[in-house]
Amino acid sequence: MLDAQRLGGLQSRLLLRVDEVAQMIGVSKATAYDLVNRNEIPSIRLAGRGGRGLLRVPADALRKMVEQRSTSAEGK
């Protein structure tokens, strides 16, 4: 669980790890990865060791996605 101090620190960062996003939106790590893989959560892959790279979620894009979905849910 994220405490208020840690959450504040995450919100000031540009990029978040998928496990951090999972905690922020209240889903499992596996569900968060599934949402990223289905492009429901925006993500970028940075160059990294081993050829796969580092998967990160831009914090601003995550905020916008949540706001858009909240707005569309209110209209239903």
Rosetta blueprint (number, residue, H / E / L):
1 M L
2 L L
3 D L
4 A H
5 Q H
6 R H
7 L H
8 G H
9 G H
10 L H
11 Q H
12 S L
13 R L
14 L L
15 L E
16 L E
17 R L
18 V H
19 D H
20 E H
21 V H
22 A H
23 Q H
24 M H
25 I H
26 G L
27 V L
28 S L
29 K H
30 A H
31 T H
32 A H
33 Y H
34 D H
35 L H
36 V H
37 N H
38 R L
39 N L
40 E L
41 I L
42 P L
43 S L
44 I E
45 R E
46 L E
47 A L
48 G L
49 R L
50 G L
51 G L
52 R L
53 G L
54 L E
55 L E
56 R E
57 V E
58 P E
59 A H
60 D H
61 A H
62 L H
63 R H
64 K H
65 M H
66 V H
67 E H
68 Q H
69 R H
70 S H
71 T H
72 S H
73 A H
74 E H
75 G L
76 K L
